[in-house]
Every structure is written in structure tokens, then in C-alpha cells.
């Protein structure tokens, strides 16, 4: 069932994670296209945690039992920021400042790679009085589950005196 839609989702670039819902209500999140192997009558699904490249286990699903495919955030679940997503922004060369926005609306402007350290389930955001390579003033631990989006910071427009605009 759904061979064309499934194939399109697996080939989409950039890949958008989704959930396979089968008869009986079970749902299996697909975080990476390589976590699904399509056979004539069945799918072999690799079960992985968000952000993990390796599967903990696999299961076979009869294609006839697939009820629907849905985005992972359709039920407000499984849409956690992945550590790899943040690390891509932090390791970019040259570094480009970015903003992380939480589901509460609060945001963090990351203007230097030393301002954030990423873990498996959370990120530490460091606040500095001056130079981000010196001692920090305070640090906040933010769950990746709360992070809604990452977007580039636009460079502030210079004012007539050469200072950054407000």
C-alpha cells in the first residue's frame, strides 16, 4: 500500500522525517531514509532514537497493513531537534550566527560557536559579558525537545556612525 507516496518520502531531499501507521494503530517513526528497506510485500523498518544514526532493532511490516504516512509533528510528538541539526550550524565554516527558537517563543541568538555545546538530549547555552572565548557569566541547559526551529541571524544594518543598527 502507498508505494508511490512512500517512495517519494524516502527520496525527498531534504529528507523530512515521518511516521508509518499500521493497522491496529501502531506507529513507527522514520528519522532517516536508510532506516527503511522496501521489499515486494513488506518493509523492514529500523527502529532508532531521534538523532541516532544506528537502529536499535528492526521489524518487518506487511505493506498491506500500512494505513497511512504522516508527518512526525502531526500529533505534536517526535519533532525534537536532533543534535546533528545543531552541530551542523555550529560547525559551519565560516560560522554564521543563528537563532534557536523554543516552542514557548523564547529564543537564543548564537553569535559564536563557543556559545553552545550540544549533548544527546539537551544543549547548554553560554552567556558571556564580552569575549565568548573567555569565562562565561551563566549557562542555561535547554532540552532539544523544546527547540522548534533554527534560522540564520540577519546581519544588522550599519548606521551612519559605523555602529550596528538597533
LOZA-304415 format. One record per residue: residue number from 1; x, y, z of N, C-alpha, C, O in turn; chain; residue in three letters. Coordinates in Angstrom, 2 decimals. Example, Ala and Ser with C-alpha at 12.3 -4.5 7.8 and 13.67 -1.06 7.14 Angstrom:
# residues 2
VORO|1|13.19|-5.69|7.80|12.30|-4.50|7.80|13.20|-3.30|7.80|14.24|-3.32|8.46|A|ALA
VORO|2|12.85|-2.25|7.08|13.67|-1.06|7.14|12.90|0.03|7.87|13.41|1.14|8.04|A|SER
END
This chain:
# residues 166
VORO|1|0.84|-1.19|0.00|0.00|0.00|0.00|0.88|1.25|0.00|1.97|1.24|0.58|A|UNK
VORO|2|0.43|2.29|-0.63|1.11|3.58|-0.68|2.53|3.53|-1.25|3.39|4.26|-0.77|A|UNK
VORO|3|2.81|2.69|-2.25|4.19|2.59|-2.70|4.75|3.89|-3.26|5.92|4.21|-3.02|A|UNK
VORO|4|3.94|4.66|-4.01|4.45|5.89|-4.61|4.71|6.95|-3.55|5.74|7.62|-3.58|A|UNK
VORO|5|3.76|7.12|-2.61|3.93|8.12|-1.57|5.12|7.77|-0.67|5.91|8.64|-0.30|A|UNK
VORO|6|5.25|6.51|-0.33|6.37|6.07|0.49|7.69|6.28|-0.24|8.65|6.79|0.34|A|UNK
VORO|7|7.74|5.90|-1.51|8.96|6.08|-2.28|9.32|7.56|-2.38|10.49|7.92|-2.25|A|UNK
VORO|8|8.34|8.41|-2.61|8.59|9.85|-2.71|9.13|10.41|-1.41|10.06|11.22|-1.42|A|UNK
VORO|9|8.57|9.99|-0.29|9.06|10.47|1.01|10.49|10.01|1.28|11.29|10.77|1.83|A|UNK
VORO|10|10.80|8.79|0.89|12.15|8.27|1.14|13.19|8.93|0.25|14.35|9.03|0.63|A|UNK
VORO|11|12.79|9.38|-0.95|13.71|10.00|-1.89|13.78|11.52|-1.75|14.66|12.15|-2.35|A|UNK
VORO|12|12.87|12.12|-0.98|12.80|13.58|-0.88|14.11|14.16|-0.35|14.72|13.60|0.57|A|UNK
VORO|13|14.54|15.27|-0.94|15.73|15.99|-0.48|15.36|17.44|-0.27|14.96|18.08|-1.24|A|UNK
VORO|14|15.46|18.00|0.90|15.93|17.31|2.10|14.90|16.32|2.61|13.69|16.49|2.42|A|UNK
VORO|15|15.38|15.28|3.25|14.50|14.27|3.82|13.73|14.86|4.99|14.29|15.55|5.84|A|UNK
VORO|16|12.43|14.59|5.03|11.57|15.06|6.12|11.09|13.83|6.89|10.39|12.99|6.33|A|UNK
VORO|17|11.47|13.72|8.16|11.06|12.55|8.95|9.53|12.40|8.97|8.80|13.39|8.92|A|UNK
VORO|18|9.08|11.16|9.03|7.65|10.88|9.04|7.38|9.63|9.86|8.30|8.99|10.36|A|UNK
VORO|19|6.10|9.29|10.00|5.67|8.15|10.79|4.87|7.22|9.88|4.05|7.67|9.08|A|UNK
VORO|20|5.11|5.92|10.01|4.32|4.92|9.30|3.32|4.37|10.31|3.71|3.83|11.34|A|UNK
VORO|21|2.03|4.50|10.00|0.97|3.99|10.87|0.41|2.73|10.22|0.08|2.72|9.04|A|UNK
VORO|22|0.32|1.66|11.02|-0.16|0.39|10.50|-1.50|0.03|11.14|-1.91|0.64|12.13|A|UNK
VORO|23|-2.17|-0.96|10.55|-3.43|-1.44|11.10|-3.23|-1.82|12.56|-2.22|-2.42|12.93|A|UNK
VORO|24|-4.19|-1.47|13.37|-4.08|-1.72|14.81|-3.59|-0.50|15.56|-3.63|-0.47|16.79|A|UNK
VORO|25|-3.12|0.52|14.82|-2.74|1.79|15.46|-1.27|1.96|15.78|-0.86|3.04|16.19|A|UNK
VORO|26|-0.46|0.93|15.62|0.97|1.08|15.90|1.57|2.08|14.91|1.20|2.11|13.74|A|UNK
VORO|27|2.51|2.90|15.39|3.15|3.90|14.55|4.66|3.79|14.73|5.15|3.62|15.85|A|UNK
VORO|28|5.38|3.90|13.63|6.82|3.75|13.65|7.47|4.99|13.03|7.30|5.26|11.85|A|UNK
VORO|29|8.22|5.75|13.84|8.86|6.96|13.31|10.05|6.62|12.42|10.84|5.72|12.73|A|UNK
VORO|30|10.16|7.34|11.30|11.27|7.17|10.38|12.07|8.46|10.39|11.62|9.48|9.87|A|UNK
VORO|31|13.27|8.43|10.98|14.09|9.62|11.12|15.08|9.80|9.97|15.55|10.91|9.72|A|UNK
VORO|32|15.39|8.71|9.28|16.35|8.76|8.17|15.87|7.79|7.09|15.32|6.74|7.41|A|UNK
VORO|33|16.09|8.13|5.82|15.60|7.23|4.77|16.26|5.85|4.81|15.64|4.87|4.41|A|UNK
VORO|34|17.49|5.77|5.27|18.16|4.47|5.32|17.62|3.55|6.41|18.07|2.42|6.55|A|UNK
VORO|35|16.65|4.04|7.20|16.04|3.21|8.24|14.87|2.38|7.70|14.22|1.67|8.45|A|UNK
VORO|36|14.62|2.48|6.39|13.54|1.69|5.78|14.09|0.95|4.57|14.77|1.53|3.72|A|UNK
VORO|37|13.81|-0.34|4.51|14.16|-1.13|3.34|12.85|-1.66|2.76|12.07|-2.32|3.45|A|UNK
VORO|38|12.62|-1.36|1.50|11.36|-1.72|0.85|11.56|-3.01|0.06|12.45|-3.12|-0.77|A|UNK
VORO|39|10.69|-3.98|0.35|10.67|-5.24|-0.40|9.33|-5.33|-1.12|8.48|-4.45|-0.98|A|UNK
VORO|40|9.15|-6.39|-1.87|7.93|-6.53|-2.67|6.66|-6.47|-1.82|5.73|-5.73|-2.15|A|UNK
VORO|41|6.62|-7.24|-0.76|5.40|-7.32|0.06|5.55|-6.77|1.47|4.59|-6.76|2.23|A|UNK
VORO|42|6.75|-6.32|1.83|6.96|-5.89|3.21|7.97|-4.75|3.28|8.69|-4.47|2.32|A|UNK
VORO|43|8.00|-4.12|4.42|9.01|-3.11|4.74|9.82|-3.65|5.91|9.28|-4.26|6.83|A|UNK
VORO|44|11.09|-3.42|5.86|11.95|-3.70|7.00|12.26|-2.34|7.60|12.91|-1.51|6.96|A|UNK
VORO|45|11.80|-2.10|8.82|11.93|-0.80|9.46|12.96|-0.90|10.57|12.86|-1.75|11.46|A|UNK
VORO|46|13.94|-0.02|10.52|14.92|0.07|11.58|14.42|1.05|12.63|14.07|2.19|12.31|A|UNK
VORO|47|14.37|0.61|13.86|13.87|1.46|14.95|15.04|2.16|15.63|15.91|1.52|16.22|A|UNK
VORO|48|15.04|3.48|15.53|16.13|4.28|16.09|15.56|5.40|16.94|14.39|5.78|16.79|A|UNK
VORO|49|16.38|5.93|17.81|16.01|7.10|18.59|16.26|8.35|17.74|17.10|8.32|16.85|A|UNK
VORO|50|15.53|9.44|18.01|15.78|10.67|17.24|17.24|11.07|17.30|17.84|11.09|18.37|A|UNK
VORO|51|17.80|11.41|16.14|19.17|11.86|16.08|20.21|10.76|16.06|21.40|11.03|15.86|A|UNK
VORO|52|19.78|9.52|16.26|20.73|8.41|16.26|20.84|7.82|14.86|19.81|7.54|14.23|A|UNK
VORO|53|22.05|7.63|14.35|22.19|7.07|13.01|21.97|5.56|12.96|21.67|5.01|11.90|A|UNK
VORO|54|22.13|4.88|14.10|22.04|3.43|14.12|20.73|2.97|14.74|20.21|3.61|15.65|A|UNK
VORO|55|20.22|1.87|14.23|18.96|1.32|14.72|19.21|0.36|15.87|20.19|-0.39|15.87|A|UNK
VORO|56|18.32|0.41|16.85|18.42|-0.49|18.00|17.86|-1.87|17.67|18.33|-2.89|18.19|A|UNK
VORO|57|16.84|-1.89|16.80|16.23|-3.15|16.40|15.52|-2.93|15.07|15.43|-1.81|14.58|A|UNK
VORO|58|15.03|-4.01|14.50|14.30|-3.92|13.24|13.00|-4.70|13.36|12.85|-5.58|14.21|A|UNK
VORO|59|12.06|-4.35|12.49|10.84|-5.12|12.44|10.33|-5.13|11.01|10.59|-4.21|10.24|A|UNK
VORO|60|9.62|-6.19|10.67|9.06|-6.34|9.34|7.58|-6.00|9.39|6.86|-6.45|10.28|A|UNK
VORO|61|7.13|-5.19|8.42|5.73|-4.78|8.35|5.21|-5.15|6.97|5.80|-4.78|5.96|A|UNK
VORO|62|4.12|-5.88|6.95|3.47|-6.22|5.68|2.94|-4.94|5.06|2.24|-4.18|5.72|A|UNK
VORO|63|3.28|-4.68|3.80|2.86|-3.43|3.13|1.35|-3.29|3.10|0.84|-2.17|3.10|A|UNK
VORO|64|0.62|-4.40|3.08|-0.84|-4.34|3.05|-1.40|-3.79|4.37|-2.55|-3.35|4.41|A|UNK
VORO|65|-0.61|-3.81|5.44|-1.08|-3.32|6.74|-0.81|-1.84|6.96|-1.20|-1.29|7.99|A|UNK
VORO|66|-0.14|-1.18|6.02|0.13|0.26|6.19|-1.17|1.02|5.99|-1.83|0.91|4.96|A|UNK
VORO|67|-1.54|1.81|7.00|-2.77|2.58|6.95|-2.51|3.96|6.36|-3.26|4.43|5.50|A|UNK
VORO|68|-1.43|4.61|6.84|-1.13|5.96|6.34|0.29|6.35|6.73|0.92|5.72|7.58|A|UNK
VORO|69|0.76|7.40|6.08|2.03|8.04|6.42|1.68|9.43|6.90|0.80|10.08|6.33|A|UNK
VORO|70|2.35|9.90|7.95|2.04|11.22|8.47|3.31|11.89|8.97|4.26|11.22|9.36|A|UNK
VORO|71|3.32|13.22|8.97|4.50|13.92|9.49|4.68|13.60|10.97|3.70|13.34|11.67|A|UNK
VORO|72|5.89|13.60|11.43|6.13|13.28|12.84|5.50|14.28|13.78|5.13|13.92|14.90|A|UNK
VORO|73|5.36|15.53|13.35|4.79|16.52|14.25|3.27|16.60|14.16|2.68|17.49|14.77|A|UNK
VORO|74|2.61|15.70|13.42|1.16|15.76|13.27|0.44|15.64|14.60|-0.63|16.21|14.77|A|UNK
VORO|75|1.00|14.91|15.54|0.38|14.76|16.84|1.15|15.51|17.92|0.93|15.30|19.11|A|UNK
VORO|76|2.05|16.40|17.49|2.85|17.14|18.46|3.92|16.30|19.12|4.42|16.65|20.18|A|UNK
VORO|77|4.28|15.19|18.50|5.28|14.29|19.08|6.41|14.07|18.09|6.27|14.34|16.89|A|UNK
VORO|78|7.51|13.59|18.60|8.63|13.13|17.77|9.23|14.20|16.88|9.91|13.86|15.91|A|UNK
VORO|79|9.01|15.47|17.17|9.58|16.51|16.32|10.74|17.20|17.01|11.00|18.38|16.78|A|UNK
VORO|80|11.43|16.46|17.85|12.54|17.03|18.60|13.68|17.43|17.66|13.93|16.79|16.64|A|UNK
VORO|81|14.34|18.49|18.04|15.55|18.91|17.33|16.57|17.79|17.51|16.70|17.23|18.60|A|UNK
VORO|82|17.30|17.48|16.47|18.33|16.45|16.57|19.67|17.12|16.89|19.93|18.23|16.43|A|UNK
VORO|83|20.52|16.46|17.66|21.84|17.04|17.92|22.58|17.37|16.64|23.27|18.39|16.56|A|UNK
VORO|84|22.46|16.50|15.62|23.14|16.74|14.35|22.69|18.04|13.69|23.49|18.71|13.04|A|UNK
VORO|85|21.41|18.40|13.87|20.92|19.65|13.29|21.67|20.85|13.86|22.11|21.73|13.12|A|UNK
VORO|86|21.82|20.88|15.17|22.53|21.99|15.82|24.02|21.96|15.50|24.63|23.00|15.27|A|UNK
VORO|87|24.59|20.77|15.50|26.02|20.66|15.22|26.37|21.13|13.81|27.45|21.67|13.57|A|UNK
VORO|88|25.45|20.93|12.88|25.67|21.42|11.51|25.82|22.93|11.52|26.70|23.47|10.85|A|UNK
VORO|89|24.97|23.62|12.27|25.04|25.09|12.36|26.31|25.52|13.08|26.98|26.47|12.66|A|UNK
VORO|90|26.66|24.83|14.16|27.82|25.22|14.96|29.15|24.96|14.25|30.12|25.69|14.45|A|UNK
VORO|91|29.19|23.94|13.41|30.44|23.56|12.75|30.60|24.17|11.35|31.61|23.94|10.68|A|UNK
VORO|92|29.63|24.95|10.92|29.69|25.53|9.58|30.95|26.39|9.44|31.32|27.11|10.36|A|UNK
VORO|93|31.58|26.30|8.28|32.76|27.12|8.01|32.51|27.92|6.74|32.37|27.32|5.67|A|UNK
VORO|94|32.46|29.22|6.81|32.62|30.01|8.03|31.35|29.95|8.88|30.26|29.71|8.38|A|UNK
VORO|95|31.53|30.19|10.18|30.41|30.18|11.10|29.46|31.33|10.76|29.89|32.45|10.51|A|UNK
VORO|96|28.17|31.03|10.76|27.14|32.05|10.54|26.26|32.10|11.78|25.70|31.07|12.16|A|UNK
VORO|97|26.11|33.27|12.42|25.24|33.37|13.60|23.82|32.88|13.29|23.32|33.03|12.18|A|UNK
VORO|98|23.19|32.27|14.31|21.84|31.74|14.12|21.01|31.92|15.38|21.54|32.20|16.46|A|UNK
VORO|99|19.72|31.75|15.22|18.77|31.87|16.34|18.07|30.54|16.52|17.61|29.93|15.56|A|UNK
VORO|100|18.00|30.09|17.78|17.24|28.89|18.14|15.98|29.38|18.83|16.05|30.11|19.82|A|UNK
VORO|101|14.82|28.99|18.31|13.55|29.40|18.89|12.88|28.19|19.54|12.79|27.12|18.95|A|UNK
VORO|102|12.42|28.39|20.77|11.76|27.32|21.52|10.26|27.34|21.23|9.74|28.31|20.68|A|UNK
VORO|103|9.57|26.27|21.60|8.13|26.22|21.38|7.37|27.22|22.25|6.20|27.48|22.00|A|UNK
VORO|104|8.02|27.77|23.26|7.40|28.80|24.11|7.51|30.19|23.47|6.86|31.13|23.93|A|UNK
VORO|105|8.31|30.31|22.42|8.54|31.60|21.78|9.87|32.23|22.18|10.35|33.14|21.51|A|UNK
VORO|106|10.46|31.77|23.27|11.75|32.28|23.70|12.81|31.89|22.67|12.72|30.83|22.05|A|UNK
VORO|107|13.80|32.75|22.50|14.84|32.44|21.53|16.22|32.75|22.09|16.38|33.53|23.03|A|UNK
VORO|108|17.21|32.11|21.50|18.61|32.30|21.86|19.37|32.64|20.59|19.32|31.90|19.60|A|UNK
VORO|109|20.09|33.76|20.60|20.92|34.15|19.48|22.33|33.61|19.71|22.99|33.98|20.68|A|UNK
VORO|110|22.76|32.74|18.83|24.08|32.12|18.95|24.99|32.85|17.95|24.91|32.62|16.74|A|UNK
VORO|111|25.84|33.72|18.47|26.68|34.57|17.63|28.12|34.07|17.50|28.92|34.63|16.75|A|UNK
VORO|112|28.43|33.01|18.23|29.79|32.43|18.20|29.66|30.95|18.54|28.84|30.60|19.38|A|UNK
VORO|113|30.43|30.08|17.91|30.29|28.64|18.18|30.53|28.25|19.64|30.07|27.20|20.08|A|UNK
VORO|114|31.26|29.08|20.38|31.52|28.77|21.79|30.31|29.07|22.69|30.34|28.79|23.89|A|UNK
VORO|115|29.26|29.63|22.11|28.08|29.98|22.91|27.14|28.80|23.13|26.19|28.91|23.90|A|UNK
VORO|116|27.40|27.66|22.47|26.52|26.50|22.63|27.32|25.21|22.58|28.22|25.05|21.75|A|UNK
VORO|117|27.00|24.31|23.49|27.54|22.95|23.48|26.34|22.01|23.42|25.38|22.15|24.17|A|UNK
VORO|118|26.42|21.04|22.51|25.28|20.17|22.24|25.51|18.79|22.82|26.58|18.20|22.65|A|UNK
VORO|119|24.50|18.29|23.53|24.51|16.93|24.05|23.49|16.08|23.31|22.92|16.52|22.31|A|UNK
VORO|120|23.26|14.88|23.79|22.31|13.98|23.12|20.86|14.45|23.26|20.07|14.30|22.32|A|UNK
VORO|121|20.51|15.01|24.42|19.11|15.39|24.66|18.93|16.86|25.02|17.81|17.33|25.16|A|UNK
VORO|122|20.03|17.57|25.17|19.94|18.98|25.55|21.13|19.75|24.98|22.10|19.17|24.49|A|UNK
VORO|123|21.02|21.05|25.07|22.13|21.92|24.68|22.36|22.90|25.81|21.42|23.33|26.48|A|UNK
VORO|124|23.62|23.26|26.02|23.97|24.27|27.01|24.23|25.57|26.25|25.05|25.62|25.33|A|UNK
VORO|125|23.53|26.62|26.66|23.70|27.93|26.04|24.47|28.78|27.04|24.03|29.00|28.16|A|UNK
VORO|126|25.63|29.25|26.61|26.50|30.04|27.47|26.30|31.53|27.19|26.20|31.95|26.03|A|UNK
VORO|127|26.23|32.32|28.27|26.07|33.77|28.16|27.36|34.43|28.63|27.88|34.13|29.71|A|UNK
VORO|128|27.87|35.33|27.81|29.14|35.99|28.07|28.94|37.49|28.21|28.06|38.07|27.57|A|UNK
VORO|129|29.76|38.12|29.05|29.73|39.57|29.19|30.48|40.22|28.02|30.12|41.31|27.57|A|UNK
VORO|130|31.51|39.54|27.55|32.33|40.12|26.47|32.71|39.02|25.49|31.86|38.48|24.79|A|UNK
VORO|131|33.98|38.70|25.44|34.54|37.74|24.50|34.05|36.32|24.79|34.26|35.81|25.89|A|UNK
VORO|132|33.41|35.65|23.80|32.91|34.29|24.03|34.00|33.24|24.23|33.68|32.09|24.51|A|UNK
VORO|133|35.27|33.61|24.10|36.31|32.63|24.38|36.80|32.75|25.81|37.61|31.94|26.26|A|UNK
VORO|134|36.32|33.77|26.53|36.69|33.96|27.94|35.70|33.25|28.85|34.90|32.43|28.40|A|UNK
VORO|135|35.76|33.57|30.15|34.84|32.94|31.11|33.39|33.37|30.85|33.12|34.52|30.49|A|UNK
VORO|136|32.47|32.45|31.04|31.06|32.78|30.84|30.45|33.28|32.14|30.94|32.98|33.23|A|UNK
VORO|137|29.36|34.07|32.01|28.67|34.61|33.19|27.65|33.61|33.73|27.55|33.42|34.94|A|UNK
VORO|138|26.89|32.99|32.82|25.91|31.99|33.23|25.67|31.02|32.08|26.04|31.28|30.93|A|UNK
VORO|139|25.04|29.91|32.41|24.75|28.90|31.40|23.33|28.40|31.64|22.88|28.28|32.78|A|UNK
VORO|140|22.64|28.10|30.54|21.30|27.52|30.62|21.30|26.19|29.88|21.87|26.07|28.80|A|UNK
VORO|141|20.67|25.20|30.48|20.50|23.92|29.81|19.11|23.90|29.19|18.11|24.12|29.88|A|UNK
VORO|142|19.04|23.64|27.88|17.78|23.67|27.15|17.55|22.31|26.50|18.42|21.82|25.77|A|UNK
VORO|143|16.41|21.71|26.76|16.08|20.42|26.16|15.88|20.56|24.66|15.28|21.53|24.19|A|UNK
VORO|144|16.40|19.59|23.91|16.19|19.59|22.46|14.71|19.42|22.12|14.27|19.85|21.05|A|UNK
VORO|145|13.94|18.81|23.02|12.51|18.64|22.80|11.78|19.98|22.72|10.73|20.08|22.08|A|UNK
VORO|146|12.32|21.00|23.37|11.68|22.31|23.40|12.04|23.18|22.19|11.39|24.19|21.94|A|UNK
VORO|147|13.06|22.78|21.45|13.53|23.59|20.32|12.64|23.36|19.11|12.45|22.24|18.64|A|UNK
VORO|148|12.10|24.47|18.61|11.17|24.40|17.49|11.84|24.62|16.14|11.55|23.92|15.17|A|UNK
VORO|149|12.77|25.60|16.08|13.41|25.87|14.80|14.75|26.57|14.99|15.03|27.14|16.05|A|UNK
VORO|150|15.56|26.51|13.94|16.83|27.22|13.87|16.81|28.02|12.58|16.41|27.52|11.53|A|UNK
VORO|151|17.23|29.27|12.67|17.24|30.12|11.48|18.44|31.04|11.54|18.91|31.39|12.62|A|UNK
VORO|152|18.94|31.45|10.38|20.10|32.34|10.38|19.73|33.71|10.92|18.61|34.18|10.75|A|UNK
VORO|153|20.69|34.35|11.58|20.51|35.73|12.04|20.92|36.64|10.90|21.98|36.46|10.30|A|UNK
VORO|154|20.11|37.60|10.61|20.46|38.58|9.59|21.48|39.53|10.17|21.39|39.90|11.34|A|UNK
VORO|155|22.44|39.93|9.38|23.45|40.90|9.85|22.76|42.24|10.08|22.01|42.69|9.21|A|UNK
VORO|156|22.99|42.90|11.24|22.36|44.19|11.46|22.87|45.23|10.48|24.05|45.23|10.11|A|UNK
VORO|157|21.98|46.10|10.06|22.35|47.14|9.11|23.20|48.19|9.80|22.86|48.64|10.90|A|UNK
VORO|158|24.31|48.60|9.19|25.14|49.63|9.83|24.45|50.98|9.82|23.71|51.31|8.89|A|UNK
VORO|159|24.69|51.77|10.89|24.16|53.13|10.95|25.20|54.08|10.40|26.29|53.65|10.02|A|UNK
VORO|160|24.89|55.34|10.35|25.81|56.33|9.79|27.14|56.41|10.48|28.13|56.79|9.86|A|UNK
VORO|161|27.20|56.07|11.79|28.46|56.18|12.53|29.27|54.90|12.51|30.29|54.80|13.19|A|UNK
VORO|162|28.82|53.89|11.72|29.57|52.64|11.61|29.16|51.61|12.63|29.62|50.47|12.55|A|UNK
VORO|163|28.29|51.96|13.59|27.84|51.01|14.61|26.66|50.22|14.04|26.01|50.66|13.09|A|UNK
VORO|164|26.40|49.07|14.62|25.28|48.24|14.18|23.97|48.91|14.54|23.86|49.51|15.61|A|UNK
VORO|165|22.98|48.82|13.67|21.67|49.43|13.94|20.87|48.63|14.93|21.15|47.46|15.17|A|UNK
VORO|166|19.86|49.26|15.52|19.03|48.59|16.51|17.82|47.97|15.87|17.00|47.36|16.56|A|UNK
END
